[in-house]
Amino acid sequence: MAEILTGAEILCRTLVEGGVEVIFGYPGGAIMPFYHALPDHPRLRHVLVRHEQAAAHAADGYARASGRVGVCVATSGPGATNLVTGLAAAHMDSSPVVAITGQVSRAMIGRDAFQETDIIGITLPITKQNYLVQDVTELADVVRDALAVAIEGRPGPVLIDVPKDVQNQKAEWKQSQPPRIPRARARDQSPGSIDDGIRRAARLIAGADRPLLMVGHGVILAQAYAEVRALAEKTGIPVVTTLLGISAFPEGHPLHLGMPGMHGEVHVNRAIQHADVIIGIGLRFDDRVTGNTASFARQARVVHIDLDRAEIGKNVAVDVGIVGDAREITRRLLAAVEPRRCERWLEHIHGFTRPPAASPHGLSPEAILSAICEASEARCTIVSDVGQHQMWVAKLYPYRRPNTHITSGGLGAMGFAVPAAMGVHLARPDDTVWAISGDGGFQMNMAEIATMVQERLSVKMAVFNNGYLGMVRQWQQFFHGKRYSCTPIWSPDYLKLAEAYGIPGYRVTDPSELTDAVGEANAAPGPAVVEFMIEEEANVYPMIPPGGSLSEPIEAEPAPAPAAG
Ligand SMILES: Cc1ncc(C[n+]2csc(CCOP(=O)(O)OP(=O)(O)O)c2C)c(N)n1
């Protein structure tokens, strides 16, 4: 017998049918029918956030850590607009998120109704696709389609806007059918031209004196770790990992050089500038990586492997472009290359290495991150916020397991770490999850501690407290004559804050306190906050000035040589 369901029930059912287990959301008028139906679907765990921005970041964190679609829900108007930053972050970093928003009833659309916002128009440029559902009979297929679109090909966010009356409309429930909504097909490269690209890339690698592998987020999304490592090891080619490529290649591997770009180490950027062949896998060559593109890698022939054809040649000129899945193409390239070594080139690169810079006084980022690593190494995922600490976390933590570094790279959205870490925790309940923020970014979304307490989410929160919006202060120091306009930032007493939420809190002012504080925070059964009092005016070195060449870094004073015996 035909089963008649409301649109809200259909929404819940299609999410369950699509394998969704967790939803991050916040109720309100236009999404109330959905929230009415939700308790009848106990397989959907709903996490009530304190701000819809957090719902989108948490869904993003869940998606990045699980490789599955992350789902967030909000009401119309302010609920929907609060999702926007999170969707933009997911869009910039190719993260599969599905957002469901309530909308005012169809008869009210376009009449400036209470809490009406054109969220379809607003999110058009920051979603892979979005849908306004006009009829309940389309709803199930739209949800199925959205879940598929978000994750297939290059992942990204998708938004479904559902008017309140459509949520209340009734329709016959129909089991999953193949998606019937026509979609433009990806413009694939022809098999012949992929074969040709692989042959040409293999020839370039064979003839190169100074080849370099540049590895990005696409390697993590395609889980191409083993293939990329095998390619590097068969050819001896040194590897650099972009901010979002960190943890795609093991730190400490003799071929791993580090992170390139604005805050990349001098020897990494010099390697790029001296390379004669660059093989880029799953990266965008974005401006934080290339600096001024006119002076980027001018000696290099560039091979670019990416799933998204639009990326090939977008930012840098490419000699060989191969459109395809990073794992598949790297596997084929691995079969096509001859074994070789690059020892002289590696030695040459290590000759660019600078003596260690003077460490900041007192509690250094190195010491904090090594304490976190030692206390949590077995299974730990690090989620960072945006600013100076983000660069320290990228450069100083030794990532040995794949996909254990999660950050908002493309959008650089402060406030990301704390809510994204909630999603990471739900995707990886057996990992220790550290959200590492500055005192600025932490204050943007620290209200989510309440979510963690209510939902029993064991996230460990580190606050690097330097009393400044540190990265902006650093730019003011370098480029604005030290005019620290509006960057000193006051913080509340984080120990009292932790106490107010009923969770453990620690303040570390001296390196001797590190092991105990981090160990106790890790051992606490739920969330915990650790505030690290770091040097106020420490800087991240080296730094390529914005728009500058990778060849011209601002460098730190080297550490003073030890006094002679
Ligand atoms: C939402 C948002 N607003 C503003 C910025 C610009 N911004 C980039 S880094 C930064 C300072 C971050 O300060 P803090 O969180 O204290 O971290 P720190 O740099 O001190 O480690 C600012 C304001 C941003 N990236 N995101």
The ligand as an SDF file (V2000), in Angstrom:
LIG
                    3D

 26 27  0  0  0  0  0  0  0  0999 V2000
   36.5270   35.7040   10.2750 C   0  0  0  0  0  0  0  0  0  0  0  0
   37.8460   36.3650   10.0540 C   0  0  0  0  0  0  0  0  0  0  0  0
   37.9920   37.6770   10.3780 N   0  0  0  0  0  0  0  0  0  0  0  0
   39.1960   38.2720   10.2000 C   0  0  0  0  0  0  0  0  0  0  0  0
   40.2560   37.5750    9.6850 C   0  0  0  0  0  0  0  0  0  0  0  0
   41.6010   38.2720    9.4500 C   0  0  0  0  0  0  0  0  0  0  0  0
   42.6340   37.6830   10.3250 N   0  0  0  0  0  0  0  0  0  0  0  0
   43.5100   36.7560    9.8850 C   0  0  0  0  0  0  0  0  0  0  0  0
   44.5600   36.2220   11.0730 S   0  0  0  0  0  0  0  0  0  0  0  0
   43.8760   37.2530   12.1910 C   0  0  0  0  0  0  0  0  0  0  0  0
   44.3960   37.3220   13.6040 C   0  0  0  0  0  0  0  0  0  0  0  0
   44.1330   36.0680   14.3610 C   0  0  0  0  0  0  0  0  0  0  0  0
   44.3740   36.3160   15.7130 O   0  0  0  0  0  0  0  0  0  0  0  0
   44.3280   35.1630   16.7830 P   0  0  0  0  0  0  0  0  0  0  0  0
   43.0910   34.3590   16.6160 O   0  0  0  0  0  0  0  0  0  0  0  0
   44.5620   35.7170   18.1270 O   0  0  0  0  0  0  0  0  0  0  0  0
   45.5180   34.2090   16.3130 O   0  0  0  0  0  0  0  0  0  0  0  0
   47.0960   34.5320   16.2410 P   0  0  0  0  0  0  0  0  0  0  0  0
   47.3770   35.1270   14.8930 O   0  0  0  0  0  0  0  0  0  0  0  0
   47.4350   35.4800   17.3580 O   0  0  0  0  0  0  0  0  0  0  0  0
   47.7450   33.1910   16.3950 O   0  0  0  0  0  0  0  0  0  0  0  0
   42.8480   38.0170   11.6290 C   0  0  0  0  0  0  0  0  0  0  0  0
   42.0620   39.0360   12.3500 C   0  0  0  0  0  0  0  0  0  0  0  0
   40.0300   36.2320    9.3570 C   0  0  0  0  0  0  0  0  0  0  0  0
   40.9800   35.4640    8.8030 N   0  0  0  0  0  0  0  0  0  0  0  0
   38.8470   35.6410    9.5820 N   0  0  0  0  0  0  0  0  0  0  0  0
  1  2  1  0
  2  3  1  0
  2 26  2  0
  3  4  2  0
  4  5  1  0
  5  6  1  0
  5 24  2  0
  6  7  1  0
  7  8  2  0
  7 22  1  0
  8  9  1  0
  9 10  1  0
 10 11  1  0
 10 22  2  0
 11 12  1  0
 12 13  1  0
 13 14  1  0
 14 15  2  0
 14 16  1  0
 14 17  1  0
 17 18  1  0
 18 19  2  0
 18 20  1  0
 18 21  1  0
 22 23  1  0
 24 25  1  0
 24 26  1  0
M  CHG  1   7   1
M  END
$$$$
